[in-house]
Amino acid sequence: MKLLVLILIIAILAALGSAMLALIRHRGASDRVVRALTLRVALSIGLFLLLMLAYWLGWIQPHGLH
């Protein structure tokens, strides 16, 4: 589970970096920026839903900070 979450976070950061590069290279005139940011939002929502599902199924448990 930890590995899957880590992979999704890296994918989110990669999509954000891709959008930044497209913005710098093409001055925002490209659809690449919109597609990369849309992908980032979709991955973020997917990660959130995955974490909610994992909690609901009991795969992950909250713990107190001591």
TAKANOR-V538585 format. One record per helix or strand. SS is the DSSP state (2 for helix, 1 for strand). FROM is the first residue (numbers start at 1). LEN is the number of residues. Records with the same first field share a line. If there is no record, write none. Layout:
SS->FROM-LEN  FROM-LEN
This chain:
2->2-25  32-26
